[in-house]
């Protein structure tokens, strides 16, 4: 492997607002060699996620920020090409945290690392509905949101990788699901592909008024992927004992300095509501439970998904910018090289 080139995308500058291609540099280096206990992984797919904004921000977050000059952090799927790890062999397919590069070393201990069976599900699904997105939807809704049959569940970014799964799982629990999405195409996707009872175009509607119409009995669970103006519109429409699941803050471009806006205290007090964050890393011990449930629903046709795949490692920075602009439809992925397990 020493003669091959390892293309990498590194963090050049921290964004002042939303990240874009100008925040990254494209560099080349040598392919690393594994030492005992490591395997060399050749990247096939990379996941593009809203959390990446926080990973490169200077504001305090739940993990150490990517250092300047460091390879951009990213979940990914790859193939083992060389191994000195007793549990991994060349030809194995794995999910892990390779970052934005062609090749990465792994000792099998990074978050979400697991071997994959391409006969059980497409490899790409390990980064979406059978990965971080699906698990976040599963545990965030069922554990934190705790919906009961007959309740109303509202979901922001309802056509995205997490939101699309949340709406479907809510329906599986016997709930009424109402989605918020940007643009007519995504609203149609919510209704036709993901089974939402109602969907609202937040770019074209008075969101607060539209929610009052779509949720005549109030809101019991709000699965919030955005915060900001969408959260503001939901305030005051909660039923007694409502639960707000804080999954993401995509609507806020920067937390340095923190933005100012409407306060949530009064709405939480009046409704005796509970507002709680969800980080999927806290559920690591229960991943097998979630993955088994999600795979079962996919197998029997009750859980669908969509993927938006961009080609080439060099496409990653623009794909990230597109994610925050709402330009993707479904789970956003970068295919670094052809998937050997797929014929099309």
HUFENJO-V203978 format. One record per residue. N is the residue number from 0. PSI is psi in degrees with one decimal (* if undefined). D_LAST is the distance of its C-alpha to the last C-alpha in Angstrom with 2 decimals. Layout:
BEGIN
[[N;PSI;D_LAST] [N;PSI;D_LAST]]
END
This chain:
BEGIN
[[0;-13.0;27.78] [1;-22.5;30.82] [2;-14.2;29.86] [3;162.5;26.58] [4;137.2;26.63] [5;102.6;25.87] [6;136.3;25.03] [7;147.9;26.43] [8;119.9;27.07] [9;158.5;30.56] [10;118.6;32.75] [11;-40.6;35.22] [12;143.3;37.16] [13;139.8;37.35] [14;145.9;36.57] [15;82.0;39.43] [16;-142.1;37.55] [17;141.7;33.78] [18;152.6;31.81] [19;-177.6;30.08] [20;-30.4;29.05] [21;-14.1;32.76] [22;-1.9;33.09] [23;155.6;30.88] [24;150.0;31.07] [25;120.6;28.56] [26;166.6;30.04] [27;143.8;29.32] [28;-176.6;30.82] [29;151.3;30.77] [30;127.8;28.41] [31;158.6;30.61] [32;134.9;31.66] [33;144.5;31.89] [34;171.4;35.37] [35;131.3;36.29] [36;0.6;34.60] [37;160.4;31.58] [38;150.1;28.04] [39;124.5;26.02] [40;130.1;22.63] [41;121.8;19.91] [42;135.1;18.27] [43;-48.5;14.56] [44;147.2;14.98] [45;144.3;18.19] [46;134.1;19.67] [47;115.9;21.63] [48;148.0;24.55] [49;-29.5;27.82] [50;-17.0;29.80] [51;-30.5;29.12] [52;-43.2;31.94] [53;-30.6;34.33] [54;-21.9;33.15] [55;6.9;34.31] [56;154.9;37.32] [57;-11.7;40.90] [58;152.4;41.81] [59;133.6;42.33] [60;-166.9;39.29] [61;-2.6;38.27] [62;162.1;37.06] [63;137.7;38.19] [64;153.5;36.73] [65;129.7;34.53] [66;151.4;37.17] [67;132.4;37.45] [68;-5.9;35.81] [69;154.4;33.68] [70;134.4;29.89] [71;128.6;28.52] [72;139.3;28.08] [73;140.3;24.71] [74;151.9;22.96] [75;168.2;19.85] [76;137.9;17.62] [77;179.5;17.77] [78;134.7;18.19] [79;124.5;21.75] [80;-17.9;22.56] [81;138.4;26.34] [82;137.2;28.54] [83;29.5;32.20] [84;129.3;31.62] [85;-23.3;32.70] [86;-0.7;30.05] [87;138.6;26.99] [88;151.2;25.71] [89;135.3;23.30] [90;-15.3;19.85] [91;146.9;20.50] [92;136.0;18.26] [93;156.5;20.47] [94;136.6;20.96] [95;-147.3;23.88] [96;69.8;25.38] [97;-24.5;24.36] [98;178.1;25.09] [99;81.4;23.73] [100;163.0;23.49] [101;-38.5;21.43] [102;144.6;23.50] [103;149.0;25.77] [104;146.9;28.32] [105;141.2;28.60] [106;7.8;31.32] [107;11.3;29.49] [108;-3.9;31.94] [109;160.7;30.29] [110;139.5;29.55] [111;8.2;26.59] [112;129.5;26.03] [113;154.6;24.63] [114;147.9;22.58] [115;147.8;19.31] [116;104.7;18.07] [117;-15.2;14.26] [118;-20.9;15.22] [119;-35.7;17.16] [120;151.0;14.82] [121;142.3;11.71] [122;-37.7;13.21] [123;-26.9;13.13] [124;-18.3;15.46] [125;-14.6;18.15] [126;0.7;18.75] [127;-106.6;19.04] [128;-26.6;19.99] [129;36.9;20.46] [130;-143.9;22.05] [131;-44.1;24.67] [132;-50.8;24.00] [133;-41.7;24.09] [134;-38.5;27.02] [135;-43.5;28.89] [136;-45.1;28.62] [137;-57.0;29.71] [138;-35.2;32.69] [139;-44.4;33.62] [140;-50.9;33.98] [141;-39.2;35.33] [142;-47.8;37.55] [143;-47.2;38.67] [144;-31.9;38.38] [145;56.9;39.61] [146;147.2;39.05] [147;150.9;41.09] [148;136.0;40.36] [149;-10.8;41.59] [150;164.6;41.30] [151;126.4;39.56] [152;123.6;36.79] [153;137.5;35.92] [154;127.7;32.84] [155;160.9;32.31] [156;54.9;28.89] [157;-15.5;27.97] [158;0.2;24.43] [159;-177.0;23.52] [160;-40.2;21.98] [161;-51.4;25.40] [162;-39.1;27.04] [163;-35.2;24.48] [164;-38.0;24.93] [165;-47.6;28.69] [166;-42.0;29.14] [167;-39.2;27.41] [168;-36.4;29.36] [169;-43.2;32.51] [170;-37.1;32.02] [171;-24.8;31.58] [172;3.8;34.96] [173;20.4;36.57] [174;161.7;36.86] [175;126.9;36.65] [176;127.6;33.86] [177;124.7;34.30] [178;148.2;31.77] [179;124.3;32.39] [180;162.1;29.63] [181;108.0;29.71] [182;152.9;29.24] [183;-37.7;28.82] [184;-41.8;25.00] [185;-35.1;25.11] [186;-43.2;28.11] [187;-39.3;26.35] [188;-42.4;23.39] [189;-44.7;26.05] [190;-44.6;27.68] [191;-36.2;24.94] [192;-34.2;22.09] [193;1.6;24.22] [194;19.8;27.38] [195;142.0;29.97] [196;-32.0;33.34] [197;151.2;33.93] [198;141.8;32.30] [199;133.4;34.17] [200;102.4;33.20] [201;-15.8;35.13] [202;-19.7;34.96] [203;-14.0;36.81] [204;159.2;38.99] [205;102.0;42.09] [206;-44.4;40.26] [207;-44.7;43.41] [208;-41.0;44.52] [209;-36.9;41.12] [210;-39.0;41.00] [211;-37.0;44.51] [212;-42.6;43.44] [213;-21.1;40.20] [214;67.2;41.99] [215;-21.6;45.44] [216;14.4;46.19] [217;-178.4;45.32] [218;127.8;42.66] [219;-36.7;42.63] [220;130.1;39.61] [221;113.7;38.11] [222;104.9;34.91] [223;114.5;35.19] [224;-1.8;32.40] [225;-38.3;34.30] [226;-154.7;38.07] [227;-144.3;40.04] [228;-31.2;40.80] [229;-46.1;38.61] [230;-41.6;40.64] [231;-39.2;43.78] [232;-27.1;42.97] [233;-29.4;42.57] [234;136.2;45.88] [235;-7.4;48.64] [236;10.8;46.45] [237;140.8;46.20] [238;165.2;47.80] [239;131.8;50.19] [240;18.1;48.43] [241;156.3;45.15] [242;131.1;42.57] [243;117.8;40.72] [244;112.4;37.73] [245;103.3;37.33] [246;-32.0;33.75] [247;164.8;33.40] [248;43.9;35.48] [249;-22.8;32.95] [250;-13.9;35.55] [251;116.5;37.84] [252;-36.9;37.08] [253;143.5;39.57] [254;12.7;41.82] [255;94.7;44.23] [256;163.5;46.56] [257;139.3;45.77] [258;161.6;45.53] [259;145.2;48.21] [260;-164.5;47.85] [261;148.1;48.83] [262;148.2;49.84] [263;-11.5;48.45] [264;-44.2;51.56] [265;-43.4;53.31] [266;-38.5;50.36] [267;-42.0;49.70] [268;-51.2;53.42] [269;-41.6;53.99] [270;-4.0;51.05] [271;45.5;51.66] [272;162.2;47.96] [273;130.4;46.05] [274;119.0;43.72] [275;141.2;41.68] [276;158.2;38.89] [277;121.0;35.83] [278;121.6;34.32] [279;-24.2;31.76] [280;-24.2;33.09] [281;-13.1;36.20] [282;19.9;34.37] [283;-39.2;33.01] [284;-17.5;35.02] [285;9.0;33.48] [286;-45.3;29.74] [287;-39.1;29.30] [288;-50.7;31.01] [289;-44.1;28.81] [290;-38.8;25.51] [291;-42.8;26.70] [292;-45.8;27.65] [293;-44.7;24.47] [294;-37.5;22.29] [295;-41.9;24.67] [296;-35.9;24.42] [297;-44.1;20.62] [298;-36.6;20.86] [299;11.7;23.47] [300;12.7;21.84] [301;-6.5;24.47] [302;113.4;22.51] [303;167.4;19.53] [304;161.0;17.73] [305;145.8;15.87] [306;139.8;14.11] [307;105.4;14.66] [308;124.6;12.72] [309;146.9;14.43] [310;135.6;13.53] [311;135.0;16.17] [312;-38.3;19.13] [313;-14.0;21.41] [314;-10.2;19.91] [315;-49.2;21.37] [316;-42.9;24.93] [317;-34.7;24.08] [318;-39.9;21.65] [319;-44.3;24.60] [320;-39.6;26.91] [321;-34.6;24.61] [322;-46.3;24.58] [323;-20.6;28.38] [324;-3.9;28.43] [325;24.0;26.38] [326;-0.2;23.64] [327;156.5;20.72] [328;102.3;19.52] [329;-172.7;18.66] [330;125.7;18.25] [331;124.8;18.01] [332;155.3;16.00] [333;124.8;15.65] [334;108.5;12.79] [335;-37.0;15.11] [336;164.3;12.93] [337;142.2;9.42] [338;114.5;8.90] [339;-10.4;9.82] [340;-3.0;9.31] [341;143.2;5.58] [342;-9.6;3.82] [343;*;0.00]]
END
